[in-house]
């Protein structure tokens, strides 16, 4: 049993699932990592059930605020509820179907690409429940095959080894799916994260709506070029920049498959270095995207991340034509919207460009965030016009 300090149950009862070391008064017993324990408040009243791992940075994660068995039927119910929330989404045959804490299962991420599931198990409690979780996913999704990409830093913090491989069925060497009539592909065991960044779907649509056949788009940190493919489909010429050669090869294959290869070129290299090169080459663009990977996994890394955003945007602005539009995006929870605004303000000042904020966007509906769980909001994007 986990006994909380006085008043530490309020946040938990208000649907925040994390119990920190400073919240805990006592743990009655010595338990293996991932054990499912009852949580009680300082007065001994029941609060919920949580996975406990004494060595983890977050030692307990609440899986239920009710008593009852945590088995296959429990997980099936949560998976069905997640599907129901997403029933109205008709954008693609790919989506996130479970988004961890925001869908009631802390540490479980599941994406579907056509009939192929990708599963991430991020903590010791879910690892102990691996078999019943996979059984629930099989029964509720009816997916023909699934693979695992549980090779995240979160597992390291839980004392777990990475797990990558086929979970069931015949996982194809190349996973293919369609998003807004654009064909995408990736190799599941070579790609980053779950294979594709589904969370930028809405922003890709926004960019496509802003460009036309006279547009020239710079796609920094492009990965497999989702932004480039959307912009090219709308008529633009695009340059995709990334240091991941495998990702750029996937982009080139996707461009050819969609008949967009004449509109998309690639540049392999570190984005900041390539931006310097492009400035020296006097390149000009009408639109740009700056969408780096997570630059701040800890609060202490935010200042350094802001400097990278400032440098990248400053050089981008030097190439952006008058009234050009740039999307600046962060997927780091610790980088707040105000941090991003400050970095962009400094870049505009350094480049001598006035920046008008056209919009601020967040993650799409299949990546829900819960108001009482601020950590579930991670994706923030500024859409700016440079005068």
MOFEN-V942889 format. One record per pair of residues at least 6 apart in sequence whose C-alpha atoms are under 8 Angstrom apart, sorted by the first residue. I is the first residue (numbers start at 1). J is the second residue. D is the distance in Angstrom with one decimal. If there is no record, write none. Layout:
BEGIN
I	J	D
I	J	D
END
This chain:
BEGIN
1	27	5.8
1	28	5.3
1	29	7.4
1	37	5.4
1	38	5.0
1	39	5.9
1	40	7.4
2	24	7.0
2	25	7.8
2	26	6.1
2	27	4.6
2	28	6.5
2	37	6.7
2	38	6.2
2	39	4.7
2	40	6.2
3	24	6.1
3	25	5.6
3	26	5.2
3	27	6.2
3	28	7.9
3	39	6.1
3	40	5.0
3	41	5.8
3	42	6.3
3	44	7.4
4	23	5.7
4	24	4.5
4	25	5.0
4	26	7.0
4	39	7.4
4	40	6.3
4	41	5.0
4	42	5.5
5	23	5.8
5	24	5.7
5	25	4.9
5	41	6.9
5	42	5.4
6	41	7.0
6	42	5.1
6	43	8.0
7	41	7.7
7	42	7.5
8	23	5.7
8	41	7.4
9	41	5.8
9	47	7.0
12	18	7.3
12	19	7.6
12	47	7.7
12	62	7.9
13	47	6.9
13	65	7.4
14	372	6.8
15	372	6.3
15	373	7.4
16	372	5.9
16	373	5.4
17	61	5.4
17	62	4.6
17	63	7.2
17	101	7.2
17	106	7.4
17	373	7.9
18	58	6.7
18	60	6.2
18	61	4.8
18	62	6.4
19	58	6.4
19	59	6.5
19	60	5.0
19	61	6.0
19	62	7.5
20	57	7.6
20	58	5.2
20	59	6.1
20	60	6.9
21	57	7.8
21	58	6.9
21	59	6.3
31	52	7.9
31	53	8.0
32	53	7.2
33	52	6.3
33	53	4.4
33	54	6.8
33	55	7.8
33	124	6.0
33	125	7.2
34	51	5.2
34	52	5.1
34	53	5.3
34	123	7.5
34	124	4.4
34	125	3.6
34	126	7.3
34	127	7.5
34	128	6.5
35	51	5.4
35	52	5.3
35	53	7.1
35	125	6.2
35	128	7.9
36	49	6.7
36	50	5.5
36	51	4.5
36	52	6.3
36	125	7.0
37	49	5.6
37	50	5.4
37	51	6.3
37	52	6.7
38	46	7.5
38	47	7.7
38	48	6.0
38	49	4.6
38	50	6.4
39	46	6.2
39	47	5.4
39	48	5.2
39	49	5.7
39	50	6.7
40	46	4.6
40	47	5.1
40	48	7.1
41	47	6.4
47	65	6.1
47	66	7.7
48	62	6.7
48	63	7.7
48	64	5.6
48	65	4.0
48	66	5.6
48	67	6.9
49	62	5.6
49	63	5.9
49	64	5.3
49	65	6.3
49	66	7.2
49	67	7.2
50	60	5.8
50	61	5.0
50	62	3.9
50	63	5.4
50	64	7.0
51	60	5.4
51	61	5.3
51	62	6.4
51	63	7.1
51	124	7.7
51	125	5.0
52	59	5.6
52	60	4.5
52	61	6.8
52	125	7.0
53	59	4.9
53	60	6.3
53	124	7.0
53	125	7.8
53	158	7.3
54	60	7.9
55	158	7.0
55	159	7.6
56	157	5.8
56	158	5.0
56	159	7.4
57	157	6.6
57	158	7.6
61	106	6.8
62	106	7.6
63	104	6.8
63	105	6.2
63	106	6.9
71	132	6.6
72	132	5.2
72	133	6.6
72	135	7.0
72	136	5.6
73	136	7.3
75	133	6.5
75	136	6.1
76	136	5.1
76	137	7.2
76	139	7.8
76	140	6.5
78	103	7.4
78	104	7.0
78	105	7.8
79	97	7.9
79	98	7.2
79	136	7.9
79	137	7.4
79	140	7.0
80	140	6.9
82	97	6.4
82	98	6.5
82	103	6.3
83	97	6.5
86	97	7.6
86	365	7.5
86	366	6.3
89	366	7.9
91	179	6.5
91	180	6.2
92	178	5.9
92	179	4.5
92	180	6.1
93	112	7.8
93	113	6.3
93	114	5.0
93	177	6.4
93	178	6.0
93	179	6.8
94	111	7.4
94	112	5.3
94	113	4.3
94	114	5.6
94	177	6.5
94	178	7.1
94	179	7.1
94	198	7.7
95	111	5.8
95	112	5.6
95	113	6.8
95	198	6.5
95	366	6.5
96	109	7.8
96	110	6.0
96	111	4.2
96	112	6.3
96	198	7.3
96	366	5.5
96	367	6.5
97	109	7.9
97	110	5.7
97	111	5.7
97	112	6.9
97	366	6.7
98	108	6.8
98	109	5.3
98	110	5.0
98	111	7.0
98	367	8.0
99	105	7.9
99	108	6.7
99	109	5.2
99	110	6.9
99	366	7.8
99	367	5.9
99	368	6.9
100	106	4.6
100	107	4.9
100	108	4.6
100	109	5.4
101	107	6.6
101	108	7.8
101	373	7.9
101	376	7.0
102	368	6.0
102	369	5.5
102	370	5.8
102	373	7.6
102	376	6.3
103	368	7.6
107	120	7.7
107	121	6.0
107	122	4.8
107	123	5.9
107	126	7.4
108	119	7.4
108	120	5.8
108	121	5.1
108	122	6.4
108	126	7.5
109	119	5.9
109	120	5.0
109	121	6.8
110	117	6.8
110	118	5.6
110	119	4.7
110	120	6.4
111	117	5.8
111	118	5.2
111	119	6.8
111	194	7.1
112	118	6.2
113	175	7.3
113	176	7.1
113	177	5.8
114	176	7.4
114	177	5.6
114	178	7.9
115	143	5.3
115	144	6.1
115	145	7.0
116	143	6.2
116	144	6.7
116	145	5.4
116	146	5.5
116	147	7.8
116	171	7.1
116	175	7.6
117	143	6.6
117	145	6.4
117	146	4.4
117	147	6.3
118	146	5.7
118	147	5.1
118	148	5.6
118	149	6.9
118	194	6.1
119	146	7.3
119	147	6.4
119	148	4.8
119	149	6.2
119	150	7.2
119	194	7.6
120	148	6.0
120	149	5.4
120	150	4.6
120	151	7.9
120	194	7.7
121	127	6.5
121	130	8.0
121	150	5.5
121	155	8.0
122	150	6.5
122	152	7.2
122	154	5.7
122	155	5.1
122	158	7.9
123	154	7.1
123	155	5.8
123	158	5.8
123	160	7.6
124	155	7.8
124	158	6.2
124	159	7.9
124	160	7.0
126	133	7.9
144	168	7.8
144	169	5.9
144	170	7.7
145	167	7.4
145	168	5.2
145	169	4.1
145	170	5.7
145	171	5.7
146	166	6.2
146	167	5.3
146	168	5.4
146	169	6.6
146	171	6.4
147	164	7.5
147	165	5.6
147	166	4.2
147	167	5.0
147	168	7.1
147	171	6.8
147	188	7.9
148	163	6.8
148	164	5.1
148	165	5.3
148	166	6.2
148	167	6.4
149	163	6.5
149	164	4.9
149	165	7.1
149	189	7.7
149	193	7.0
149	194	6.2
150	162	5.7
150	163	4.9
150	164	5.9
151	161	7.8
151	162	4.4
151	163	5.9
151	164	6.7
152	162	7.2
152	193	7.8
155	161	6.8
155	162	6.9
156	162	7.8
164	189	7.6
165	189	7.6
173	187	6.0
173	188	7.1
174	185	6.5
174	186	5.6
174	187	4.6
174	188	6.8
175	185	5.5
175	186	5.5
175	187	6.1
175	188	6.6
176	183	7.1
176	184	5.7
176	185	4.4
176	186	6.8
177	183	6.0
177	184	5.5
177	185	6.5
178	184	6.0
182	229	7.6
182	230	7.6
182	258	6.7
183	254	6.6
183	257	7.2
183	258	6.4
184	254	5.7
185	250	6.8
185	254	6.5
186	195	6.4
186	196	7.5
186	250	6.2
187	195	7.3
188	194	7.4
188	195	5.7
189	195	8.0
190	246	7.6
191	246	7.8
191	247	7.2
196	224	7.8
199	363	5.8
199	364	6.0
199	366	7.9
199	367	6.7
199	379	7.9
200	363	7.1
200	364	7.5
201	364	7.3
202	363	7.9
202	364	6.4
203	361	7.8
204	226	7.0
204	227	5.2
204	230	6.2
204	231	7.8
205	230	7.0
207	227	7.3
207	230	7.5
207	231	6.5
208	230	5.6
208	231	4.8
208	233	7.7
208	234	5.7
209	234	7.5
211	231	6.5
211	234	6.5
211	235	7.2
211	236	6.3
211	287	7.8
212	234	5.8
212	235	5.1
212	236	5.6
213	234	7.1
213	235	4.2
213	236	4.9
213	237	7.5
214	235	7.6
214	236	6.4
214	237	7.9
215	235	7.5
215	236	4.8
215	237	6.3
215	285	7.5
215	286	5.7
215	287	7.1
216	236	5.7
216	237	4.9
216	238	5.8
216	239	8.0
216	284	7.8
216	285	4.9
216	286	5.3
216	287	6.3
217	228	7.5
217	231	7.5
217	236	6.8
217	237	6.1
217	238	4.6
217	239	6.3
217	285	5.8
217	286	6.2
217	287	4.7
217	288	5.3
217	289	7.8
218	238	6.0
218	239	5.1
218	240	6.3
218	241	7.8
218	285	6.5
218	287	6.4
218	288	4.5
218	289	6.2
219	225	7.5
219	227	6.8
219	228	6.4
219	238	7.1
219	239	6.0
219	240	4.7
219	241	6.1
219	288	5.8
219	289	4.9
219	290	6.7
220	240	6.2
220	241	5.0
220	242	6.7
220	271	6.3
220	288	7.5
220	289	5.8
220	290	5.0
220	291	6.4
220	292	7.5
221	240	7.6
221	241	5.7
221	242	4.9
221	243	7.8
221	271	6.3
221	290	6.6
221	291	5.7
221	292	5.2
221	293	7.5
222	228	7.7
222	240	5.5
222	241	5.6
222	242	5.6
222	291	7.2
223	241	7.9
223	242	6.0
223	244	6.9
223	247	5.3
223	248	6.6
223	251	7.9
224	247	4.7
224	248	5.7
224	249	7.9
224	250	5.9
224	251	4.7
225	240	6.5
225	248	7.4
225	251	5.5
227	289	7.8
228	238	5.8
228	239	7.4
228	240	6.6
228	264	7.0
229	255	6.7
229	260	7.4
229	264	7.8
231	237	7.7
231	238	7.3
232	238	6.6
232	260	6.4
232	263	6.0
232	264	7.0
233	260	7.0
236	263	6.9
237	263	4.7
237	264	6.1
238	263	6.1
238	264	4.8
238	265	6.3
239	264	5.9
239	265	5.0
239	266	5.5
239	267	7.2
240	248	8.0
240	264	7.3
240	265	6.3
240	266	4.7
240	267	6.2
241	266	5.9
241	267	4.9
241	268	6.0
241	269	6.9
241	270	7.9
241	271	6.3
241	274	7.5
242	248	7.0
242	267	6.7
242	268	5.4
242	269	5.7
242	270	6.4
242	271	6.2
243	268	5.3
243	269	4.3
243	270	5.2
243	271	7.2
244	268	7.2
244	269	7.8
245	268	6.6
248	266	6.9
248	268	7.6
252	261	6.8
252	264	8.0
255	261	4.7
255	264	7.1
267	274	7.7
271	312	7.9
272	311	7.6
272	312	6.1
275	312	7.2
275	315	6.3
275	316	7.0
276	315	6.9
279	315	6.8
279	318	7.0
279	319	6.5
282	319	7.2
283	319	6.1
284	319	4.8
284	320	5.9
284	321	6.5
285	319	6.0
285	320	5.0
285	321	6.0
285	324	7.6
286	320	5.7
286	321	5.4
286	322	7.9
286	323	7.9
286	324	4.8
286	325	6.7
287	320	6.9
287	324	5.5
287	325	4.8
287	326	5.5
288	316	7.4
288	320	7.7
288	325	6.5
288	326	4.6
288	327	6.3
289	326	5.6
289	327	4.7
289	328	6.1
289	329	7.9
290	312	7.5
290	313	7.4
290	326	7.5
290	327	6.2
290	328	4.8
290	329	6.2
291	327	7.9
291	328	6.1
291	329	4.9
291	330	6.4
292	329	7.3
292	330	6.8
292	331	8.0
293	330	7.5
293	331	6.8
294	330	7.0
294	331	5.6
294	332	5.2
295	301	7.4
295	302	7.6
295	305	5.4
295	332	6.7
296	302	5.4
296	305	6.2
296	332	6.0
296	333	8.0
296	334	6.4
296	335	6.9
297	332	6.7
297	333	7.8
297	334	7.0
298	334	6.6
299	334	5.6
299	335	8.0
302	334	6.8
302	335	6.1
306	339	7.0
306	340	7.0
306	343	5.4
307	343	7.0
309	340	7.8
309	343	6.2
309	344	7.2
310	343	5.0
310	344	5.9
310	346	6.4
310	347	4.8
311	347	6.8
313	344	6.9
313	347	5.9
313	348	7.9
314	347	4.6
314	348	6.5
314	350	6.5
314	351	5.5
315	351	7.6
317	348	7.5
317	351	6.4
317	353	7.3
317	386	7.4
318	351	6.3
320	386	7.6
321	386	8.0
322	386	6.5
322	387	5.4
323	385	5.7
323	386	5.1
323	387	4.9
324	385	5.7
324	386	5.4
324	387	7.3
325	383	7.1
325	384	5.6
325	385	4.5
325	386	6.3
326	383	5.9
326	384	5.3
326	385	6.5
326	386	7.8
327	381	6.6
327	382	5.7
327	383	4.6
327	384	6.4
328	381	5.5
328	382	5.2
328	383	6.6
328	384	7.9
329	379	7.2
329	380	5.7
329	381	4.2
329	382	6.4
330	340	7.8
330	378	7.7
330	379	5.7
330	380	5.5
330	381	6.4
331	378	5.4
331	379	4.4
331	380	6.6
332	378	5.5
332	379	6.7
333	375	6.3
333	376	7.9
333	377	6.5
333	378	4.2
333	379	7.2
334	378	7.9
336	380	7.7
337	380	6.4
340	382	7.9
341	382	7.8
345	355	7.6
348	354	6.1
348	355	6.4
353	386	6.0
353	387	6.0
354	386	5.7
354	387	5.2
355	384	6.1
355	385	5.6
355	386	4.7
355	387	6.4
356	384	5.5
356	385	5.1
356	386	6.5
356	387	7.7
357	382	7.0
357	383	6.1
357	384	4.7
357	385	6.5
358	382	7.7
358	383	5.4
358	384	5.5
358	385	6.8
359	382	6.1
359	383	5.2
359	384	7.3
360	380	7.1
360	381	5.6
360	382	4.7
360	383	6.3
361	380	5.9
361	381	5.1
361	382	6.6
361	383	8.0
362	377	7.8
362	378	7.9
362	379	5.4
362	380	4.8
362	381	6.3
363	377	7.5
363	378	7.5
363	379	5.3
363	380	7.1
368	376	7.5
369	376	4.8
369	377	5.3
370	376	6.3
370	377	7.6
END
